[in-house]
Structures are given as C-alpha cells and as structure tokens.
Amino acid sequence: MTIRSLFFASYRDLAGTGELVLTLSASSTVADLVAQLRASSRTLALLPAAPAVAVNMTYAPLETALRDGDEVAFIPPVAGG
C-alpha cells in the first residue's frame, strides 16, 4: 500500500523534504511506518520512536492500522511561552 508522509518544522529538516511517499505491506501500522522511516536514513534515524502523528488529519496512536492512500503527518513538539 502507498502512504503519504508529511513533515513539518524540525521533522521537515530531518527528512530534507515536506513529503515522502512510501510503500508498506498491507498490515502495517503507524509504528511500522515510523520504523521504516527511521531505518531509511541517518537523519531520519533521529526521528523519535514515538512521535506525535495524525492519520488523515486526526491524531492517532502508533498502533493505528494504515490503509492504502492514508496521509500521515508527523507533528514535532512545540514550545511556547
């Protein structure tokens, strides 16, 4: 299945792009996607093992099952004052 990954702020810097399209097996979860991304490059290896994500614009836990065509946004931590 094809999954569209979106990266923002510091995660965009790690990925070197705002968007990556990956192919995963049919039974993959968000955790599988994170693991594949972390294994794909030295910079993406710096992505947290449990980042905040949104699947199709809804926050989702790592055990969320993915479906073909899903969009997964990686949301970096933010600080405020």
Jmol script that loads the backbone (N, CA, C; Angstrom):
load data "model"
ATOM      1  N   MET A   1       0.835  -1.175   0.000  1.00  0.00           N
ATOM      2  CA  MET A   1       0.000   0.000   0.000  1.00  0.00           C
ATOM      3  C   MET A   1       0.880   1.238   0.000  1.00  0.00           C
ATOM      4  N   THR A   2       0.331   2.325  -0.469  1.00  0.00           N
ATOM      5  CA  THR A   2       1.071   3.576  -0.566  1.00  0.00           C
ATOM      6  C   THR A   2       0.599   4.524   0.529  1.00  0.00           C
ATOM      7  N   ILE A   3       1.560   5.087   1.256  1.00  0.00           N
ATOM      8  CA  ILE A   3       1.281   6.010   2.352  1.00  0.00           C
ATOM      9  C   ILE A   3       2.025   7.317   2.082  1.00  0.00           C
ATOM     10  N   ARG A   4       1.321   8.423   2.250  1.00  0.00           N
ATOM     11  CA  ARG A   4       1.920   9.753   2.073  1.00  0.00           C
ATOM     12  C   ARG A   4       2.282  10.280   3.458  1.00  0.00           C
ATOM     13  N   SER A   5       3.570  10.567   3.665  1.00  0.00           N
ATOM     14  CA  SER A   5       4.050  11.084   4.939  1.00  0.00           C
ATOM     15  C   SER A   5       4.365  12.565   4.791  1.00  0.00           C
ATOM     16  N   LEU A   6       3.866  13.371   5.726  1.00  0.00           N
ATOM     17  CA  LEU A   6       4.097  14.811   5.713  1.00  0.00           C
ATOM     18  C   LEU A   6       4.940  15.185   6.925  1.00  0.00           C
ATOM     19  N   PHE A   7       5.885  16.093   6.714  1.00  0.00           N
ATOM     20  CA  PHE A   7       6.799  16.508   7.786  1.00  0.00           C
ATOM     21  C   PHE A   7       6.753  18.022   7.950  1.00  0.00           C
ATOM     22  N   PHE A   8       6.791  18.470   9.198  1.00  0.00           N
ATOM     23  CA  PHE A   8       6.715  19.888   9.497  1.00  0.00           C
ATOM     24  C   PHE A   8       7.870  20.307  10.398  1.00  0.00           C
ATOM     25  N   ALA A   9       8.276  21.565  10.285  1.00  0.00           N
ATOM     26  CA  ALA A   9       9.280  22.196  11.145  1.00  0.00           C
ATOM     27  C   ALA A   9      10.552  21.345  11.239  1.00  0.00           C
ATOM     28  N   SER A  10      10.961  20.970  12.453  1.00  0.00           N
ATOM     29  CA  SER A  10      12.222  20.235  12.623  1.00  0.00           C
ATOM     30  C   SER A  10      12.182  18.866  11.946  1.00  0.00           C
ATOM     31  N   TYR A  11      11.010  18.253  11.862  1.00  0.00           N
ATOM     32  CA  TYR A  11      10.920  16.959  11.176  1.00  0.00           C
ATOM     33  C   TYR A  11      11.130  17.129   9.673  1.00  0.00           C
ATOM     34  N   ARG A  12      10.715  18.252   9.147  1.00  0.00           N
ATOM     35  CA  ARG A  12      10.962  18.548   7.737  1.00  0.00           C
ATOM     36  C   ARG A  12      12.470  18.655   7.492  1.00  0.00           C
ATOM     37  N   ASP A  13      13.167  19.267   8.438  1.00  0.00           N
ATOM     38  CA  ASP A  13      14.627  19.368   8.326  1.00  0.00           C
ATOM     39  C   ASP A  13      15.275  17.987   8.337  1.00  0.00           C
ATOM     40  N   LEU A  14      14.801  17.095   9.203  1.00  0.00           N
ATOM     41  CA  LEU A  14      15.352  15.737   9.253  1.00  0.00           C
ATOM     42  C   LEU A  14      15.104  14.982   7.957  1.00  0.00           C
ATOM     43  N   ALA A  15      13.907  15.128   7.407  1.00  0.00           N
ATOM     44  CA  ALA A  15      13.540  14.404   6.188  1.00  0.00           C
ATOM     45  C   ALA A  15      14.158  15.028   4.941  1.00  0.00           C
ATOM     46  N   GLY A  16      14.480  16.317   5.023  1.00  0.00           N
ATOM     47  CA  GLY A  16      15.023  17.009   3.851  1.00  0.00           C
ATOM     48  C   GLY A  16      13.937  17.350   2.840  1.00  0.00           C
ATOM     49  N   THR A  17      12.687  17.158   3.218  1.00  0.00           N
ATOM     50  CA  THR A  17      11.541  17.431   2.344  1.00  0.00           C
ATOM     51  C   THR A  17      10.287  17.519   3.206  1.00  0.00           C
ATOM     52  N   GLY A  18       9.243  18.058   2.659  1.00  0.00           N
ATOM     53  CA  GLY A  18       7.992  18.135   3.382  1.00  0.00           C
ATOM     54  C   GLY A  18       7.105  16.927   3.193  1.00  0.00           C
ATOM     55  N   GLU A  19       7.456  16.088   2.216  1.00  0.00           N
ATOM     56  CA  GLU A  19       6.584  14.950   1.907  1.00  0.00           C
ATOM     57  C   GLU A  19       7.391  13.783   1.342  1.00  0.00           C
ATOM     58  N   LEU A  20       7.066  12.593   1.802  1.00  0.00           N
ATOM     59  CA  LEU A  20       7.623  11.355   1.259  1.00  0.00           C
ATOM     60  C   LEU A  20       6.478  10.381   1.028  1.00  0.00           C
ATOM     61  N   VAL A  21       6.534   9.661  -0.064  1.00  0.00           N
ATOM     62  CA  VAL A  21       5.560   8.613  -0.343  1.00  0.00           C
ATOM     63  C   VAL A  21       6.279   7.281  -0.196  1.00  0.00           C
ATOM     64  N   LEU A  22       5.728   6.410   0.653  1.00  0.00           N
ATOM     65  CA  LEU A  22       6.350   5.111   0.919  1.00  0.00           C
ATOM     66  C   LEU A  22       5.386   3.985   0.617  1.00  0.00           C
ATOM     67  N   THR A  23       5.956   2.835   0.330  1.00  0.00           N
ATOM     68  CA  THR A  23       5.170   1.635   0.120  1.00  0.00           C
ATOM     69  C   THR A  23       5.379   0.716   1.316  1.00  0.00           C
ATOM     70  N   LEU A  24       4.281   0.298   1.933  1.00  0.00           N
ATOM     71  CA  LEU A  24       4.319  -0.587   3.095  1.00  0.00           C
ATOM     72  C   LEU A  24       3.477  -1.824   2.830  1.00  0.00           C
ATOM     73  N   SER A  25       3.697  -2.860   3.624  1.00  0.00           N
ATOM     74  CA  SER A  25       2.873  -4.062   3.485  1.00  0.00           C
ATOM     75  C   SER A  25       1.449  -3.768   3.956  1.00  0.00           C
ATOM     76  N   ALA A  26       0.515  -4.587   3.533  1.00  0.00           N
ATOM     77  CA  ALA A  26      -0.913  -4.350   3.761  1.00  0.00           C
ATOM     78  C   ALA A  26      -1.305  -4.305   5.233  1.00  0.00           C
ATOM     79  N   SER A  27      -0.578  -4.941   6.104  1.00  0.00           N
ATOM     80  CA  SER A  27      -0.964  -4.994   7.517  1.00  0.00           C
ATOM     81  C   SER A  27      -0.177  -4.009   8.389  1.00  0.00           C
ATOM     82  N   SER A  28       0.386  -2.984   7.791  1.00  0.00           N
ATOM     83  CA  SER A  28       1.261  -2.059   8.522  1.00  0.00           C
ATOM     84  C   SER A  28       0.493  -1.104   9.426  1.00  0.00           C
ATOM     85  N   THR A  29       1.188  -0.688  10.482  1.00  0.00           N
ATOM     86  CA  THR A  29       0.667   0.290  11.430  1.00  0.00           C
ATOM     87  C   THR A  29       1.523   1.555  11.360  1.00  0.00           C
ATOM     88  N   VAL A  30       1.100   2.565  12.094  1.00  0.00           N
ATOM     89  CA  VAL A  30       1.904   3.786  12.181  1.00  0.00           C
ATOM     90  C   VAL A  30       3.293   3.449  12.721  1.00  0.00           C
ATOM     91  N   ALA A  31       3.375   2.562  13.702  1.00  0.00           N
ATOM     92  CA  ALA A  31       4.673   2.161  14.262  1.00  0.00           C
ATOM     93  C   ALA A  31       5.569   1.555  13.186  1.00  0.00           C
ATOM     94  N   ASP A  32       5.009   0.772  12.277  1.00  0.00           N
ATOM     95  CA  ASP A  32       5.789   0.190  11.177  1.00  0.00           C
ATOM     96  C   ASP A  32       6.318   1.288  10.256  1.00  0.00           C
ATOM     97  N   LEU A  33       5.487   2.283   9.994  1.00  0.00           N
ATOM     98  CA  LEU A  33       5.906   3.403   9.159  1.00  0.00           C
ATOM     99  C   LEU A  33       7.048   4.156   9.822  1.00  0.00           C
ATOM    100  N   VAL A  34       6.922   4.445  11.107  1.00  0.00           N
ATOM    101  CA  VAL A  34       7.976   5.143  11.839  1.00  0.00           C
ATOM    102  C   VAL A  34       9.277   4.339  11.781  1.00  0.00           C
ATOM    103  N   ALA A  35       9.198   3.040  12.008  1.00  0.00           N
ATOM    104  CA  ALA A  35      10.390   2.187  11.979  1.00  0.00           C
ATOM    105  C   ALA A  35      11.041   2.205  10.600  1.00  0.00           C
ATOM    106  N   GLN A  36      10.234   2.151   9.543  1.00  0.00           N
ATOM    107  CA  GLN A  36      10.791   2.174   8.195  1.00  0.00           C
ATOM    108  C   GLN A  36      11.461   3.514   7.909  1.00  0.00           C
ATOM    109  N   LEU A  37      10.833   4.589   8.320  1.00  0.00           N
ATOM    110  CA  LEU A  37      11.430   5.903   8.116  1.00  0.00           C
ATOM    111  C   LEU A  37      12.738   6.034   8.882  1.00  0.00           C
ATOM    112  N   ARG A  38      12.753   5.610  10.144  1.00  0.00           N
ATOM    113  CA  ARG A  38      13.964   5.719  10.959  1.00  0.00           C
ATOM    114  C   ARG A  38      15.107   4.887  10.389  1.00  0.00           C
ATOM    115  N   ALA A  39      14.788   3.781   9.744  1.00  0.00           N
ATOM    116  CA  ALA A  39      15.821   2.916   9.162  1.00  0.00           C
ATOM    117  C   ALA A  39      16.288   3.406   7.794  1.00  0.00           C
ATOM    118  N   SER A  40      15.572   4.353   7.213  1.00  0.00           N
ATOM    119  CA  SER A  40      15.857   4.745   5.830  1.00  0.00           C
ATOM    120  C   SER A  40      17.020   5.713   5.662  1.00  0.00           C
ATOM    121  N   SER A  41      17.372   6.465   6.706  1.00  0.00           N
ATOM    122  CA  SER A  41      18.498   7.396   6.576  1.00  0.00           C
ATOM    123  C   SER A  41      19.035   7.770   7.951  1.00  0.00           C
ATOM    124  N   ARG A  42      20.265   8.280   7.968  1.00  0.00           N
ATOM    125  CA  ARG A  42      20.871   8.681   9.243  1.00  0.00           C
ATOM    126  C   ARG A  42      20.125   9.849   9.878  1.00  0.00           C
ATOM    127  N   THR A  43      19.638  10.766   9.068  1.00  0.00           N
ATOM    128  CA  THR A  43      18.939  11.908   9.646  1.00  0.00           C
ATOM    129  C   THR A  43      17.553  11.516  10.154  1.00  0.00           C
ATOM    130  N   LEU A  44      16.841  10.697   9.410  1.00  0.00           N
ATOM    131  CA  LEU A  44      15.522  10.250   9.881  1.00  0.00           C
ATOM    132  C   LEU A  44      15.636   9.302  11.065  1.00  0.00           C
ATOM    133  N   ALA A  45      16.810   8.729  11.291  1.00  0.00           N
ATOM    134  CA  ALA A  45      17.024   7.898  12.475  1.00  0.00           C
ATOM    135  C   ALA A  45      16.864   8.742  13.745  1.00  0.00           C
ATOM    136  N   LEU A  46      16.972  10.061  13.609  1.00  0.00           N
ATOM    137  CA  LEU A  46      16.803  10.972  14.741  1.00  0.00           C
ATOM    138  C   LEU A  46      15.334  11.247  15.062  1.00  0.00           C
ATOM    139  N   LEU A  47      14.447  10.790  14.209  1.00  0.00           N
ATOM    140  CA  LEU A  47      13.013  10.908  14.462  1.00  0.00           C
ATOM    141  C   LEU A  47      12.694  10.101  15.719  1.00  0.00           C
ATOM    142  N   PRO A  48      11.918  10.652  16.648  1.00  0.00           N
ATOM    143  CA  PRO A  48      11.602   9.880  17.862  1.00  0.00           C
ATOM    144  C   PRO A  48      10.906   8.554  17.534  1.00  0.00           C
ATOM    145  N   ALA A  49      11.107   7.581  18.398  1.00  0.00           N
ATOM    146  CA  ALA A  49      10.470   6.278  18.198  1.00  0.00           C
ATOM    147  C   ALA A  49       8.959   6.370  18.331  1.00  0.00           C
ATOM    148  N   ALA A  50       8.481   7.371  19.063  1.00  0.00           N
ATOM    149  CA  ALA A  50       7.035   7.539  19.261  1.00  0.00           C
ATOM    150  C   ALA A  50       6.633   9.006  19.047  1.00  0.00           C
ATOM    151  N   PRO A  51       6.744   9.485  17.806  1.00  0.00           N
ATOM    152  CA  PRO A  51       6.377  10.875  17.545  1.00  0.00           C
ATOM    153  C   PRO A  51       4.861  11.071  17.548  1.00  0.00           C
ATOM    154  N   ALA A  52       4.442  12.299  17.729  1.00  0.00           N
ATOM    155  CA  ALA A  52       3.022  12.616  17.573  1.00  0.00           C
ATOM    156  C   ALA A  52       2.703  12.579  16.085  1.00  0.00           C
ATOM    157  N   VAL A  53       1.623  11.895  15.731  1.00  0.00           N
ATOM    158  CA  VAL A  53       1.221  11.806  14.321  1.00  0.00           C
ATOM    159  C   VAL A  53      -0.279  12.014  14.190  1.00  0.00           C
ATOM    160  N   ALA A  54      -0.668  12.393  13.002  1.00  0.00           N
ATOM    161  CA  ALA A  54      -2.088  12.466  12.654  1.00  0.00           C
ATOM    162  C   ALA A  54      -2.281  11.639  11.389  1.00  0.00           C
ATOM    163  N   VAL A  55      -3.239  10.754  11.411  1.00  0.00           N
ATOM    164  CA  VAL A  55      -3.578   9.958  10.239  1.00  0.00           C
ATOM    165  C   VAL A  55      -4.848  10.554   9.647  1.00  0.00           C
ATOM    166  N   ASN A  56      -4.730  11.005   8.420  1.00  0.00           N
ATOM    167  CA  ASN A  56      -5.866  11.648   7.748  1.00  0.00           C
ATOM    168  C   ASN A  56      -6.455  12.776   8.602  1.00  0.00           C
ATOM    169  N   MET A  57      -5.548  13.588   9.152  1.00  0.00           N
ATOM    170  CA  MET A  57      -5.875  14.805   9.904  1.00  0.00           C
ATOM    171  C   MET A  57      -6.490  14.564  11.283  1.00  0.00           C
ATOM    172  N   THR A  58      -6.332  13.355  11.828  1.00  0.00           N
ATOM    173  CA  THR A  58      -6.804  13.039  13.174  1.00  0.00           C
ATOM    174  C   THR A  58      -5.644  12.429  13.963  1.00  0.00           C
ATOM    175  N   TYR A  59      -5.354  12.991  15.137  1.00  0.00           N
ATOM    176  CA  TYR A  59      -4.285  12.417  15.951  1.00  0.00           C
ATOM    177  C   TYR A  59      -4.531  10.924  16.148  1.00  0.00           C
ATOM    178  N   ALA A  60      -3.422  10.150  16.093  1.00  0.00           N
ATOM    179  CA  ALA A  60      -3.557   8.694  16.154  1.00  0.00           C
ATOM    180  C   ALA A  60      -2.402   8.081  16.932  1.00  0.00           C
ATOM    181  N   PRO A  61      -2.666   6.985  17.655  1.00  0.00           N
ATOM    182  CA  PRO A  61      -1.596   6.266  18.348  1.00  0.00           C
ATOM    183  C   PRO A  61      -0.782   5.415  17.365  1.00  0.00           C
ATOM    184  N   LEU A  62       0.363   4.968  17.831  1.00  0.00           N
ATOM    185  CA  LEU A  62       1.264   4.190  16.974  1.00  0.00           C
ATOM    186  C   LEU A  62       0.670   2.873  16.503  1.00  0.00           C
ATOM    187  N   GLU A  63      -0.268   2.306  17.254  1.00  0.00           N
ATOM    188  CA  GLU A  63      -0.844   1.010  16.867  1.00  0.00           C
ATOM    189  C   GLU A  63      -1.945   1.141  15.813  1.00  0.00           C
ATOM    190  N   THR A  64      -2.205   2.338  15.347  1.00  0.00           N
ATOM    191  CA  THR A  64      -3.239   2.557  14.333  1.00  0.00           C
ATOM    192  C   THR A  64      -2.887   1.830  13.032  1.00  0.00           C
ATOM    193  N   ALA A  65      -3.813   1.031  12.544  1.00  0.00           N
ATOM    194  CA  ALA A  65      -3.620   0.341  11.261  1.00  0.00           C
ATOM    195  C   ALA A  65      -3.740   1.347  10.126  1.00  0.00           C
ATOM    196  N   LEU A  66      -2.858   1.209   9.159  1.00  0.00           N
ATOM    197  CA  LEU A  66      -2.885   2.093   7.989  1.00  0.00           C
ATOM    198  C   LEU A  66      -3.593   1.418   6.830  1.00  0.00           C
ATOM    199  N   ARG A  67      -4.158   2.245   5.952  1.00  0.00           N
ATOM    200  CA  ARG A  67      -4.814   1.750   4.739  1.00  0.00           C
ATOM    201  C   ARG A  67      -4.211   2.447   3.527  1.00  0.00           C
ATOM    202  N   ASP A  68      -4.300   1.820   2.400  1.00  0.00           N
ATOM    203  CA  ASP A  68      -3.753   2.383   1.171  1.00  0.00           C
ATOM    204  C   ASP A  68      -4.288   3.800   0.965  1.00  0.00           C
ATOM    205  N   GLY A  69      -3.374   4.723   0.677  1.00  0.00           N
ATOM    206  CA  GLY A  69      -3.751   6.102   0.418  1.00  0.00           C
ATOM    207  C   GLY A  69      -3.804   6.992   1.644  1.00  0.00           C
ATOM    208  N   ASP A  70      -3.548   6.443   2.838  1.00  0.00           N
ATOM    209  CA  ASP A  70      -3.571   7.269   4.041  1.00  0.00           C
ATOM    210  C   ASP A  70      -2.484   8.338   3.995  1.00  0.00           C
ATOM    211  N   GLU A  71      -2.755   9.436   4.695  1.00  0.00           N
ATOM    212  CA  GLU A  71      -1.807  10.526   4.857  1.00  0.00           C
ATOM    213  C   GLU A  71      -1.426  10.564   6.324  1.00  0.00           C
ATOM    214  N   VAL A  72      -0.124  10.489   6.610  1.00  0.00           N
ATOM    215  CA  VAL A  72       0.355  10.518   7.984  1.00  0.00           C
ATOM    216  C   VAL A  72       1.215  11.753   8.159  1.00  0.00           C
ATOM    217  N   ALA A  73       0.773  12.654   9.020  1.00  0.00           N
ATOM    218  CA  ALA A  73       1.519  13.881   9.311  1.00  0.00           C
ATOM    219  C   ALA A  73       2.316  13.686  10.593  1.00  0.00           C
ATOM    220  N   PHE A  74       3.599  14.029  10.544  1.00  0.00           N
ATOM    221  CA  PHE A  74       4.478  13.947  11.690  1.00  0.00           C
ATOM    222  C   PHE A  74       4.546  15.334  12.318  1.00  0.00           C
ATOM    223  N   ILE A  75       4.108  15.423  13.574  1.00  0.00           N
ATOM    224  CA  ILE A  75       3.951  16.702  14.239  1.00  0.00           C
ATOM    225  C   ILE A  75       5.027  16.845  15.311  1.00  0.00           C
ATOM    226  N   PRO A  76       5.974  17.755  15.094  1.00  0.00           N
ATOM    227  CA  PRO A  76       7.065  17.916  16.057  1.00  0.00           C
ATOM    228  C   PRO A  76       6.579  18.593  17.340  1.00  0.00           C
ATOM    229  N   PRO A  77       7.331  18.385  18.417  1.00  0.00           N
ATOM    230  CA  PRO A  77       6.969  19.074  19.656  1.00  0.00           C
ATOM    231  C   PRO A  77       7.151  20.580  19.467  1.00  0.00           C
ATOM    232  N   VAL A  78       6.339  21.336  20.160  1.00  0.00           N
ATOM    233  CA  VAL A  78       6.453  22.785  20.086  1.00  0.00           C
ATOM    234  C   VAL A  78       6.622  23.333  21.501  1.00  0.00           C
ATOM    235  N   ALA A  79       7.264  24.462  21.578  1.00  0.00           N
ATOM    236  CA  ALA A  79       7.455  25.126  22.875  1.00  0.00           C
ATOM    237  C   ALA A  79       6.801  26.496  22.798  1.00  0.00           C
ATOM    238  N   GLY A  80       6.294  26.911  23.881  1.00  0.00           N
ATOM    239  CA  GLY A  80       5.651  28.215  23.920  1.00  0.00           C
ATOM    240  C   GLY A  80       6.022  28.938  25.187  1.00  0.00           C
ATOM    241  N   GLY A  81       5.615  30.167  25.251  1.00  0.00           N
ATOM    242  CA  GLY A  81       5.979  30.929  26.432  1.00  0.00           C
ATOM    243  C   GLY A  81       4.837  31.689  26.984  1.00  0.00           C
TER     244      GLY A  81
END
end "model"
wireframe off; spacefill off
backbone 0.3
color backbone group
